[in-house]
Structure formats: structure tokens, C-alpha cells
Amino acid sequence: PLPPTPTEPPEPSAPSVGMTVIAEYSYTPMTPQDLELRKDEEYTILEMSDPNWWRAKDNYGWYCKNMNRSQAEKLLKTENKDGGFLVRDSSKAGKYTVSLFSKGGGETGGSCRHYNICTSPQGQFYLAEKHNFNTIPELINYHQHNAAGMVSRLKYIVSNRARPPSTAGLGYGVWEIDPRYLTFIKELGTGQFGVVKYGKWQGKHDVAIKMIKEGSMSEQDFIEEAKIMMKLRHENLVQLYGVCTKQRPIYIVTEFLSNGCLLTYLREGLKQHPTAVQLLEMCKDVTEGMAYLESKQYIHRDLAARNCLVDANGTVKVTDFGLSRYVLDDEYTSSAGSKFPVRWSPPEVLLYCKFSSKSDIWAYGVLMWEVYTLGRLPYERLNNTEIVDQVSRGLRLYRPQLANEKVYNIMTSCWLDKADERPNFQKLTLTVQDLLYELQ
């Protein structure tokens, strides 16, 4: 008899959200948002709104990317489980830290310990000597059963996966938002361009809405720029979601950050005395956002604590980047004007209005000073004219009480007279990361 007619193999079903897929190749992350892929391992698809990039999660629920020490402690203390743990990126690039909550040791309410995952000369990973592993998952698996030198074994995975990423946007490629989908809930304050309100988009997404006061902005130029600004995506930049330009006043719709302006947060929002790690992490957040802008050849022009916002976890994000170019206000655009950011400007801007990423570096040094003085006004005893004169002659801000010599050295490196001798943001980021690693 003839052999049976071969049947066509069934077409593989198209991937969909919630489906488990297997990586065909290994992939090393290129940016902080990328997920590392390991060949033949399983991943769950979470979102497919972009044709080129899907959002997915791996099976290691203990890995919390983009989480700093303060956020880890807050999350572990909220869970309040003895042996609760997570693995996060260390402040030193390419390294990892295990953060562990323990109720032992006599401290009321429990305490958090942080263990850096070390690498042996042979390239193996360990938390305690003599317990070396080829991969971090193997190391975690071992310590889930053995404390081996730590205050507790790793008993409970604590994860921040439930929190959606702030940079998801309101949809890829959407930049003109229909104002009918916006609900205004409360006023947050008044900025350079007008009133800022907290609201909802489509009744569910938290947003901040800037209502642009007519005559305060070169609107047409900004609208063209907004299309470019929307493509800027980074964990430490406030995400621009879109604009409403079909009516007046026009609206700028951005990510909403519940802890508000960094300057106010430094002066009033820090409920207890901040630790050295907390202060340096704030500075690290800003320098990482600025390093990204620098890599895109984007100049901020008005970097200061008042132009950074703080989210619910204490992460700092830079906002209003590039907006100062569209200001229609003589006092703001002229360095003689009382609204011009004289206290954050280097000599070349004060004397020749010469902006560059190096003038942003100077402003970053002043922002660091604001962080370490918990929001004091730079050169508080001088007026603008005196500042222009004295800074041009070499006057610099004093070392804040909370800043040690190494921190102050970073600030002063930003205030060198010659712009080309100042570091760039990439170099600053590495310096701040190394210092943070020492503290941890």
C-alpha cells in the first residue's frame, strides 16, 4: 500500500500578549530599557504596541532592573517579610547587588542588607567565598536554600513588576492628543509658560498638563520640535506624551510624577535626614538623564533642581529640556534679565550667551550643590549683576556641609573656566557611579 499522504505541519500561531516564547539567540542589552535574552530560555510577552520592540519579562522575578538602593529598601520594608530579597543593578556598571530584608539582629522593624555579587578571577559569581557559580541564577538558587554567611537565606522574592514603566507613553507615534480625552483634576502650580495641572488621559492614565499662556512661547517652532522631543525616552527624563495644538491655549501633556519638583522635595519632602547614598543617587539620576540627552546632541539650557521632578519611589527625572529656546520673554532671554538663570550659568553664557553641553555641565555642578544644601539658593547673598562680575573673576560656590571632598571635587570639575576642560556627562556618570559603589 502507498504510504499515507503527508499532512502540512500546522502553521505556528502568531505571538500574542501573555504568550510564552523561547529566545532563539542570546542578546546583550544596549540600553537600560533592554531585556537580556539567553538562548533557549522562556519569556512572557507583555506588550506588542511597537512593531520593532516588544515588552517582555523573564522568569527571574527577583531581578529588579533600574532600581536603586533607597527604592529597594522602601520596597523590601513595605513587603516586611523576613528573608525578602531582590537583585538589582549595582551603581557600578555591569555589577549586581542582592538586597535582603531581615527581622533578625535585634533592630526594631527589621533592616536591609546589601551584598555585592562579586566575580572570581575565573569569571564565576559569588556572594560568600567558596560558594562560586557560573551564572547568577545558579547563585540565587543556592542562596535560596543556604544563608552561607548572609544574615538570612533568600526566602521570598520581592518584585516591582506590577508597576508599569513610566516611559511607556500613550502609544507609539501618537503626538497630537484630543483634549476631549483629558480630565483636569487639580492645579499643581504655575511655571514659566503658565499653569500646570494634574489630570487623567482617557480616565485612567496619570498625566501632567501644561497650559501654555498665550504670548509666552514661540508656539509653531515648539510644535515642530515636540515631534523630536517625543522620541527621547529614558528612565531619568520626564516623558513627553503629546501636545494639544488644535485650540488655544495649547497643552503639553507629560508623565506625572507624584513627588513634584526636586527643589521643593529637597526643602520639604525629605521626611528624615537624607543619607549620603540618597543624595548621591539623586545626582546619579540626573547625570544619567543628561548623559542620554548629550548622546542625542541635545542641550537643556536651563538645568536646575526646579526643572527636575521626583516620582513616587524617589527617582529624579529631568524635565523641560530645550524649552527655554521657545520663551518669548526679554527678561528670560537676556542675561541682564531678572528671570535669566544667572546662578546656574557659566562665564561663557553670562558674557557671550554661548550655550553648549558644557554649559549644561556647569549647571549640573550647581544642581549638585542644590542637592547637598537641601535646596539653598546659590550665591544667596549676591544679586545677578554681582554674580556675573564675580563668577567671571573666578568666584565659586563653597563646599556644602553634607558634601565630602570627593563629592565637592565633582562639583568643582563642572566649574572650570575653560568649557572644553570640563568633563562630559558620560564621564560624570561613571565618576558618580564609582563613588556610589564605594558608599555601598
C-alpha positions as CSV (number, residue, x, y, z in Angstrom):
1,P,0.0,0.0,0.0
2,L,1.1,3.5,-0.7
3,P,2.4,5.5,2.3
4,P,-0.1,8.0,3.8
5,T,-0.1,11.4,2.2
6,P,2.0,13.7,4.3
7,T,-0.1,16.4,6.0
8,E,1.1,20.1,6.1
9,P,2.6,20.9,9.5
10,P,0.2,23.3,11.4
11,E,1.1,27.0,11.0
12,P,2.7,28.3,14.2
13,S,0.2,30.6,16.0
14,A,1.1,34.3,15.8
15,P,2.6,35.6,19.1
16,S,0.2,37.5,21.3
17,V,0.3,39.3,24.6
18,G,0.6,36.8,27.5
19,M,2.2,34.1,25.4
20,T,5.4,32.4,26.5
21,V,8.1,32.5,23.8
22,I,11.6,31.0,23.6
23,A,14.7,33.1,22.7
24,E,16.4,31.8,19.5
25,Y,19.5,33.8,20.2
26,S,21.3,35.4,23.2
27,Y,21.1,39.3,23.3
28,T,23.2,41.7,25.3
29,P,21.2,44.8,26.4
30,M,22.3,48.0,24.6
31,T,20.3,50.5,26.8
32,P,18.9,50.4,30.3
33,Q,15.4,49.5,28.9
34,D,16.6,46.4,27.0
35,L,16.0,42.9,28.4
36,E,18.9,40.5,28.3
37,L,17.9,37.4,26.3
38,R,19.5,34.0,26.9
39,K,19.2,31.4,24.1
40,D,16.6,28.7,24.7
41,E,15.1,30.4,27.8
42,E,11.4,31.3,28.1
43,Y,10.0,34.8,28.2
44,T,6.4,36.1,28.6
45,I,5.2,38.9,26.1
46,L,3.6,41.8,28.0
47,E,3.1,44.4,25.2
48,M,3.4,44.5,21.4
49,S,2.4,48.1,20.5
50,D,5.7,48.8,18.7
51,P,6.4,46.7,15.5
52,N,10.2,46.7,16.3
53,W,10.2,46.2,20.1
54,W,8.0,44.1,22.4
55,R,7.9,44.4,26.1
56,A,8.6,41.1,27.8
57,K,9.6,39.6,31.2
58,D,11.9,36.8,32.1
59,N,11.3,34.1,34.6
60,Y,13.6,35.6,37.2
61,G,11.1,37.6,39.2
62,W,13.8,38.6,41.6
63,Y,15.6,40.8,39.2
64,C,14.5,44.5,39.5
65,K,16.3,46.5,36.8
66,N,16.7,50.3,37.2
67,M,16.1,50.2,41.0
68,N,18.5,52.0,43.3
69,R,19.4,51.3,46.9
70,S,16.8,53.6,48.5
71,Q,14.0,52.2,46.3
72,A,15.0,48.6,47.1
73,E,14.9,49.4,50.9
74,K,11.5,51.0,50.6
75,L,10.1,48.0,48.6
76,L,11.5,45.4,51.0
77,K,10.3,47.3,54.1
78,T,6.8,47.6,52.6
79,E,6.7,43.8,52.0
80,N,8.1,43.3,55.5
81,K,9.0,39.7,55.0
82,D,12.0,38.1,56.8
83,G,14.3,36.9,54.0
84,G,12.6,39.1,51.4
85,F,15.1,39.8,48.6
86,L,15.6,41.2,45.2
87,V,18.6,41.5,42.8
88,R,19.2,45.0,41.3
89,D,21.8,46.7,39.1
90,S,24.7,47.9,41.3
91,S,25.7,51.6,41.0
92,K,28.8,50.3,39.3
93,A,28.0,49.5,35.6
94,G,27.8,45.8,34.8
95,K,27.7,44.7,38.5
96,Y,24.7,43.4,40.6
97,T,23.6,43.7,44.2
98,V,21.4,41.4,46.3
99,S,19.2,43.5,48.7
100,L,17.9,41.4,51.6
101,F,15.5,42.2,54.4
102,S,15.9,40.6,57.8
103,K,13.9,40.8,61.0
104,G,16.8,39.3,63.0
105,G,19.7,41.2,64.6
106,G,17.6,43.0,67.2
107,E,16.7,46.0,65.1
108,T,13.1,47.0,65.6
109,G,11.1,46.7,62.4
110,G,13.9,44.8,60.7
111,S,16.8,46.0,58.5
112,C,18.1,45.8,54.9
113,R,21.5,44.5,54.0
114,H,23.1,44.9,50.6
115,Y,25.5,42.3,49.2
116,N,27.5,43.0,46.0
117,I,27.7,40.0,43.7
118,C,31.5,39.5,43.2
119,T,33.3,37.8,40.3
120,S,36.2,35.5,40.9
121,P,39.4,35.6,38.7
122,Q,37.9,32.6,36.8
123,G,34.8,34.6,36.0
124,Q,32.5,32.8,38.5
125,F,30.0,34.6,40.7
126,Y,29.9,34.5,44.5
127,L,28.3,36.3,47.5
128,A,30.3,34.3,50.1
129,E,33.8,32.9,49.5
130,K,34.0,29.2,48.5
131,H,30.4,29.2,47.0
132,N,31.2,30.1,43.3
133,F,28.7,29.7,40.5
134,N,28.8,30.0,36.7
135,T,25.6,32.1,36.5
136,I,23.7,34.5,38.8
137,P,20.5,32.3,38.6
138,E,22.5,29.4,40.0
139,L,24.0,31.6,42.7
140,I,20.5,32.8,43.7
141,N,19.1,29.3,43.7
142,Y,21.9,28.1,46.1
143,H,21.3,31.0,48.5
144,Q,17.6,30.4,48.5
145,H,18.4,27.3,50.4
146,N,21.6,28.4,52.2
147,A,22.4,31.6,54.1
148,A,26.1,30.9,53.8
149,G,27.5,34.0,55.5
150,M,24.5,36.3,55.0
151,V,22.0,37.4,57.7
152,S,19.4,35.0,56.2
153,R,18.8,32.8,53.3
154,L,16.9,34.3,50.3
155,K,13.4,33.2,51.3
156,Y,10.9,35.5,49.5
157,I,11.1,37.1,46.0
158,V,10.1,40.7,46.2
159,S,9.4,42.3,42.8
160,N,8.3,45.6,41.4
161,R,7.0,44.1,38.2
162,A,3.4,45.2,38.9
163,R,4.5,48.9,38.5
164,P,4.2,49.9,34.8
165,P,7.2,51.7,33.3
166,S,6.7,55.4,33.2
167,T,8.2,55.7,29.7
168,A,5.5,53.5,28.0
169,G,3.9,56.7,26.6
170,L,0.3,57.0,25.4
171,G,1.0,55.0,22.3
172,Y,3.9,54.9,19.8
173,G,3.8,57.7,17.2
174,V,0.9,59.5,18.8
175,W,1.8,63.1,19.4
176,E,-1.4,65.1,18.8
177,I,-3.8,64.3,21.8
178,D,-7.5,65.0,21.6
179,P,-8.2,67.4,24.6
180,R,-11.7,65.7,25.0
181,Y,-9.8,62.7,26.4
182,L,-8.2,64.8,29.1
183,T,-9.7,65.3,32.6
184,F,-8.3,68.1,34.8
185,I,-8.2,67.1,38.5
186,K,-6.1,69.7,40.4
187,E,-3.7,72.6,39.9
188,L,0.0,71.7,40.6
189,G,1.4,75.2,40.2
190,T,2.5,77.9,37.7
191,G,5.6,77.5,35.6
192,Q,7.5,79.6,33.1
193,F,4.8,79.1,30.4
194,G,1.6,79.0,32.5
195,V,-0.5,76.8,34.8
196,V,0.4,73.1,35.2
197,K,-2.4,70.7,36.2
198,Y,-2.6,67.1,37.2
199,G,-5.2,65.1,35.3
200,K,-6.1,61.8,33.6
201,W,-5.9,60.8,29.9
202,Q,-8.9,58.5,28.9
203,G,-9.9,58.5,32.6
204,K,-7.0,56.1,33.6
205,H,-3.5,57.4,32.8
206,D,-2.0,60.0,35.2
207,V,-0.7,63.0,33.3
208,A,0.6,66.5,33.9
209,I,-0.9,69.1,31.6
210,K,0.9,72.4,30.9
211,M,-1.5,75.0,29.7
212,I,0.7,77.4,27.6
213,K,-0.1,81.0,28.3
214,E,-0.6,82.8,25.0
215,G,2.3,85.1,24.1
216,S,4.8,83.2,26.4
217,M,6.1,80.7,23.8
218,S,7.1,80.6,20.1
219,E,4.3,78.0,19.5
220,Q,4.9,76.9,15.9
221,D,8.6,76.3,16.4
222,F,7.9,74.3,19.6
223,I,5.2,72.2,17.9
224,E,7.7,71.1,15.2
225,E,10.3,70.3,18.0
226,A,7.7,68.3,20.0
227,K,7.8,65.6,17.4
228,I,11.5,65.1,18.0
229,M,11.2,65.5,21.8
230,M,8.7,62.7,22.0
231,K,11.3,60.3,20.6
232,L,13.6,61.0,23.6
233,R,13.0,58.1,26.0
234,H,15.0,57.5,29.2
235,E,14.2,56.4,32.8
236,N,15.6,59.7,34.0
237,L,13.8,62.1,31.6
238,V,10.2,63.1,32.1
239,Q,8.4,61.6,29.2
240,L,6.6,64.0,26.8
241,Y,3.4,62.2,25.8
242,G,2.0,64.6,23.3
243,V,0.5,68.0,22.6
244,C,-2.9,69.6,22.0
245,T,-2.4,72.2,19.4
246,K,-5.8,72.4,17.7
247,Q,-7.1,75.0,20.3
248,R,-5.7,77.8,22.4
249,P,-4.2,77.7,24.8
250,I,-2.1,74.8,23.6
251,Y,-1.4,72.0,26.1
252,I,1.8,70.0,26.6
253,V,1.0,66.6,28.1
254,T,3.7,64.8,30.1
255,E,4.3,62.0,32.5
256,F,3.1,62.9,36.0
257,L,5.5,62.5,39.0
258,S,3.8,62.4,42.3
259,N,6.6,63.9,44.5
260,G,6.7,67.0,42.4
261,C,9.6,69.4,41.9
262,L,13.1,68.3,43.1
263,L,13.7,71.8,44.7
264,T,10.5,71.6,46.8
265,Y,11.3,67.9,47.6
266,L,14.8,68.8,48.9
267,R,13.3,71.6,51.1
268,E,10.2,70.0,52.4
269,G,9.7,66.4,51.0
270,L,12.5,64.6,52.7
271,K,10.9,63.4,55.9
272,Q,14.1,62.4,57.6
273,H,17.7,63.4,57.3
274,P,18.9,62.1,53.9
275,T,21.7,59.6,53.8
276,A,24.9,60.1,51.7
277,V,23.7,57.3,49.4
278,Q,20.3,59.0,48.9
279,L,21.8,62.4,47.9
280,L,24.3,60.8,45.5
281,E,21.6,58.7,43.9
282,M,19.6,61.8,43.1
283,C,22.7,63.3,41.4
284,K,23.3,60.0,39.6
285,D,19.7,60.0,38.3
286,V,20.2,63.5,36.8
287,T,23.6,62.8,35.3
288,E,22.2,59.6,33.6
289,G,19.3,61.5,32.1
290,M,21.7,64.3,30.9
291,A,24.2,61.8,29.5
292,Y,21.3,60.4,27.4
293,L,20.4,64.0,26.2
294,E,24.1,64.6,25.5
295,S,24.3,61.4,23.4
296,K,21.4,62.8,21.3
297,Q,23.3,66.1,20.9
298,Y,20.5,67.8,22.9
299,I,21.3,70.8,25.1
300,H,19.0,71.5,28.1
301,R,19.9,75.2,28.6
302,D,18.1,75.5,31.9
303,L,19.2,72.6,34.1
304,A,18.4,73.2,37.8
305,A,16.6,71.5,40.7
306,R,13.4,73.4,39.8
307,N,13.5,71.7,36.4
308,C,13.7,68.1,37.8
309,L,10.8,66.1,39.2
310,V,10.7,63.2,41.7
311,D,8.5,60.1,41.3
312,A,6.8,58.1,44.0
313,N,9.9,55.9,44.5
314,G,12.3,58.9,44.9
315,T,13.7,58.6,41.3
316,V,14.7,62.0,39.9
317,K,13.9,62.9,36.3
318,V,14.9,65.9,34.2
319,T,12.1,67.9,32.6
320,D,11.7,71.0,30.4
321,F,14.8,70.1,28.3
322,G,15.2,72.5,25.4
323,L,12.1,74.5,26.2
324,S,14.0,77.7,27.1
325,R,14.6,78.2,23.3
326,Y,10.9,79.0,22.8
327,V,10.5,81.5,25.6
328,L,9.2,84.9,24.4
329,D,10.3,87.0,27.4
330,D,13.1,89.6,27.2
331,E,13.9,89.2,30.9
332,Y,14.4,85.5,30.4
333,T,16.3,85.5,27.1
334,S,18.7,88.3,28.1
335,S,21.4,87.6,30.7
336,A,20.6,91.0,32.2
337,G,17.1,90.0,32.9
338,S,16.0,89.1,36.5
339,K,14.4,85.8,35.3
340,F,17.6,84.6,33.4
341,P,19.2,81.6,35.2
342,V,22.3,83.6,36.1
343,R,23.0,81.5,39.2
344,W,23.3,78.3,37.1
345,S,25.2,79.8,34.1
346,P,28.9,79.6,33.3
347,P,31.0,82.7,32.3
348,E,30.7,81.9,28.5
349,V,26.9,82.1,28.8
350,L,26.9,85.2,31.1
351,L,29.3,87.1,28.8
352,Y,28.6,85.7,25.3
353,C,25.3,83.7,25.5
354,K,27.3,80.7,24.3
355,F,25.3,77.5,25.2
356,S,26.7,74.0,24.8
357,S,26.6,70.7,26.6
358,K,29.5,72.1,28.6
359,S,27.2,74.9,29.9
360,D,24.8,72.2,30.9
361,I,27.8,70.6,32.8
362,W,28.3,73.8,34.8
363,A,24.6,73.9,35.6
364,Y,24.8,70.3,36.8
365,G,27.5,71.2,39.3
366,V,25.2,73.9,40.7
367,L,22.3,71.4,40.8
368,M,24.5,69.0,42.8
369,W,25.2,71.9,45.2
370,E,21.4,72.4,45.5
371,V,21.0,68.7,46.4
372,Y,23.8,68.8,49.0
373,T,22.5,72.0,50.6
374,L,18.9,70.6,50.6
375,G,17.7,73.4,48.3
376,R,19.5,76.5,49.2
377,L,19.7,79.4,46.7
378,P,23.2,79.5,45.0
379,Y,25.2,82.7,45.8
380,E,22.3,83.7,48.1
381,R,23.9,87.0,49.3
382,L,24.6,88.3,45.8
383,N,22.4,89.9,43.2
384,N,22.5,88.9,39.5
385,T,24.9,91.8,38.5
386,E,27.3,90.9,41.3
387,I,27.2,87.2,40.3
388,V,28.1,88.0,36.6
389,D,31.0,90.1,37.8
390,Q,32.4,87.7,40.5
391,V,31.9,84.4,38.7
392,S,33.7,85.8,35.7
393,R,36.5,86.7,38.0
394,G,36.7,83.2,39.5
395,L,34.2,83.1,42.4
396,R,32.8,79.5,43.0
397,L,30.2,78.1,45.4
398,Y,31.5,76.8,48.8
399,R,31.6,73.2,49.8
400,P,28.2,72.2,51.4
401,Q,28.3,70.6,54.9
402,L,26.8,67.4,53.6
403,A,29.3,67.0,50.7
404,N,32.6,65.3,51.4
405,E,35.8,66.3,49.4
406,K,35.2,63.7,46.7
407,V,31.6,65.0,46.0
408,Y,32.8,68.6,46.1
409,N,35.6,67.7,43.6
410,I,32.9,66.5,41.2
411,M,31.1,69.9,41.6
412,T,34.3,71.9,41.0
413,S,35.2,69.9,37.9
414,C,32.0,71.2,36.4
415,W,33.0,74.8,37.2
416,L,36.3,75.0,35.3
417,D,36.8,78.3,33.5
418,K,37.6,76.7,30.1
419,A,34.5,74.9,28.9
420,D,36.5,72.2,27.0
421,E,38.3,71.2,30.2
422,R,35.0,70.3,31.9
423,P,34.1,66.6,31.8
424,N,31.2,65.4,29.7
425,F,28.1,63.7,31.2
426,Q,29.2,60.2,30.3
427,K,32.4,60.7,32.3
428,L,30.5,62.3,35.1
429,T,28.1,59.4,35.3
430,L,30.9,56.9,35.7
431,T,32.6,59.1,38.4
432,V,29.3,59.3,40.3
433,Q,28.6,55.6,39.9
434,D,32.1,54.7,41.2
435,L,31.6,57.0,44.2
436,L,28.2,55.4,44.9
437,Y,29.7,51.9,44.6
438,E,32.3,52.9,47.3
439,L,29.5,54.1,49.6
440,Q,27.5,50.9,49.2
